[in-house]
Amino acid sequence: MDTRQLQTVVAVADSGSFAGAARIVNLTASAVSQQIQALESELGVLLFDRNKRPPQLNAKGEELVRAARSVLQTMTEARMAISGGRTAGVLKFGAIRTVSMRLVPLAFAGMRSLYADLSFDLTVGMSERLMADVAAGRLDAALVAEHVGVPGTLSWSPVMSEPLVLIAPPDASDRTEVELVRSLPFIRYETDVPLARQIDTELSRLGGSVKEIAVANTMPSVVGMVQAGLGLAIVPKISFLDARPGTLVCRSFCNGAITRRLGLVQRQVSSRSEVLNALRQTMYGVVNELGLDALSPGQPEVAAVSAMTVD
């Protein structure tokens, strides 16, 4: 087994086909196939299900790809250290949508002063899928919402806690939280996560059944509908930090009792540990700058938000 074979099998995983891998590693498709066959012969196992077209990695193949990514990254960093070079390469990072617009870009910018030769590849998605990508080695790490079932191969470190806030059109500034829930139609953020179900439960407790007027699958769309006067919504605080003055009325939802925690998920053993530790520290600073609650490992969650008006 050599690094060229490892690079090839990773290229197949990333491109989805032998032909795609050939373009990445600058070989012919037949040469890629020969390298994979040689690797399978050396390991004594099949790595691909060749009954499918194109052939797909099986469980053993997925396991090898995860190990190959780690080995290749370690070799790259070792080469840099021995030659006296600086940390370089691409940090493959994932983030949920609400933190991908300000928090993560600001953290990347902060990292430039520490690692000038480092570049970034950002993937935006749902927490569950991002964690799967980290576990599979497709991402180095991701900023995701807290999950109960974090796989044993991953670690989750808290970064921030933020309250959920009720937002309403500006002409509703004279109404209380309960009055808003009972009088305005509801704009729902369509996502299948436990927090969404908790919001539904609390809304029912406050005002019985709510009249749903719209559904959207992005936070900017939800906030935009509220600003347009369509109704109210329950959103994380970070989602409306850029709202123009006077376009929203905000109320503490359930007295700030409902929060969500976000954290950095990474593999237990990662060649990127140093860079990821620096990124997490940078994120703490950005979170504080944004007026949110930074959470270092072991720190208890702080859940508090006062009634506020964006004006």
MOSULPE-V116509 format. One record per residue. N is the residue number from 0. NEAR is the number of other C-alpha atoms within 8 Angstrom. Layout:
BEGIN
N,NEAR ; N,NEAR
END
This chain:
BEGIN
0,6 ; 1,5 ; 2,7 ; 3,6 ; 4,11 ; 5,13 ; 6,11 ; 7,14 ; 8,11 ; 9,11 ; 10,12 ; 11,12 ; 12,10 ; 13,7 ; 14,9 ; 15,10 ; 16,11 ; 17,12 ; 18,8 ; 19,11 ; 20,17 ; 21,14 ; 22,9 ; 23,8 ; 24,9 ; 25,6 ; 26,9 ; 27,9 ; 28,10 ; 29,6 ; 30,9 ; 31,13 ; 32,9 ; 33,8 ; 34,10 ; 35,11 ; 36,8 ; 37,8 ; 38,10 ; 39,11 ; 40,8 ; 41,7 ; 42,6 ; 43,6 ; 44,7 ; 45,9 ; 46,11 ; 47,9 ; 48,10 ; 49,8 ; 50,5 ; 51,7 ; 52,6 ; 53,8 ; 54,10 ; 55,11 ; 56,11 ; 57,10 ; 58,7 ; 59,10 ; 60,11 ; 61,11 ; 62,9 ; 63,8 ; 64,14 ; 65,11 ; 66,8 ; 67,11 ; 68,11 ; 69,11 ; 70,8 ; 71,11 ; 72,9 ; 73,9 ; 74,8 ; 75,8 ; 76,11 ; 77,8 ; 78,8 ; 79,12 ; 80,10 ; 81,7 ; 82,6 ; 83,6 ; 84,7 ; 85,8 ; 86,10 ; 87,11 ; 88,7 ; 89,8 ; 90,9 ; 91,12 ; 92,12 ; 93,13 ; 94,17 ; 95,13 ; 96,11 ; 97,8 ; 98,10 ; 99,11 ; 100,8 ; 101,7 ; 102,11 ; 103,11 ; 104,9 ; 105,9 ; 106,12 ; 107,10 ; 108,8 ; 109,9 ; 110,12 ; 111,10 ; 112,7 ; 113,6 ; 114,10 ; 115,8 ; 116,9 ; 117,11 ; 118,8 ; 119,9 ; 120,8 ; 121,8 ; 122,8 ; 123,9 ; 124,10 ; 125,10 ; 126,11 ; 127,6 ; 128,8 ; 129,14 ; 130,12 ; 131,8 ; 132,10 ; 133,15 ; 134,14 ; 135,11 ; 136,11 ; 137,8 ; 138,13 ; 139,13 ; 140,13 ; 141,14 ; 142,12 ; 143,14 ; 144,10 ; 145,9 ; 146,5 ; 147,4 ; 148,4 ; 149,9 ; 150,6 ; 151,5 ; 152,7 ; 153,11 ; 154,10 ; 155,10 ; 156,9 ; 157,11 ; 158,15 ; 159,14 ; 160,15 ; 161,13 ; 162,15 ; 163,14 ; 164,13 ; 165,13 ; 166,13 ; 167,15 ; 168,16 ; 169,11 ; 170,5 ; 171,9 ; 172,8 ; 173,5 ; 174,7 ; 175,7 ; 176,10 ; 177,8 ; 178,8 ; 179,12 ; 180,14 ; 181,9 ; 182,6 ; 183,9 ; 184,12 ; 185,13 ; 186,16 ; 187,11 ; 188,12 ; 189,8 ; 190,6 ; 191,6 ; 192,6 ; 193,6 ; 194,7 ; 195,10 ; 196,9 ; 197,8 ; 198,9 ; 199,8 ; 200,8 ; 201,9 ; 202,12 ; 203,10 ; 204,7 ; 205,8 ; 206,10 ; 207,8 ; 208,6 ; 209,11 ; 210,7 ; 211,9 ; 212,9 ; 213,7 ; 214,10 ; 215,11 ; 216,9 ; 217,9 ; 218,12 ; 219,8 ; 220,9 ; 221,15 ; 222,11 ; 223,8 ; 224,11 ; 225,16 ; 226,12 ; 227,7 ; 228,9 ; 229,11 ; 230,13 ; 231,15 ; 232,14 ; 233,11 ; 234,10 ; 235,11 ; 236,10 ; 237,9 ; 238,11 ; 239,9 ; 240,6 ; 241,5 ; 242,8 ; 243,7 ; 244,7 ; 245,9 ; 246,11 ; 247,15 ; 248,14 ; 249,12 ; 250,13 ; 251,14 ; 252,13 ; 253,7 ; 254,8 ; 255,14 ; 256,9 ; 257,9 ; 258,10 ; 259,12 ; 260,12 ; 261,12 ; 262,13 ; 263,13 ; 264,14 ; 265,13 ; 266,12 ; 267,7 ; 268,5 ; 269,9 ; 270,9 ; 271,7 ; 272,8 ; 273,7 ; 274,7 ; 275,9 ; 276,8 ; 277,9 ; 278,11 ; 279,10 ; 280,8 ; 281,11 ; 282,12 ; 283,13 ; 284,9 ; 285,11 ; 286,13 ; 287,10 ; 288,7 ; 289,6 ; 290,6 ; 291,11 ; 292,10 ; 293,11 ; 294,12 ; 295,10 ; 296,7 ; 297,4 ; 298,6 ; 299,5 ; 300,7 ; 301,6 ; 302,11 ; 303,8 ; 304,8 ; 305,8 ; 306,7 ; 307,8 ; 308,10 ; 309,11 ; 310,7
END
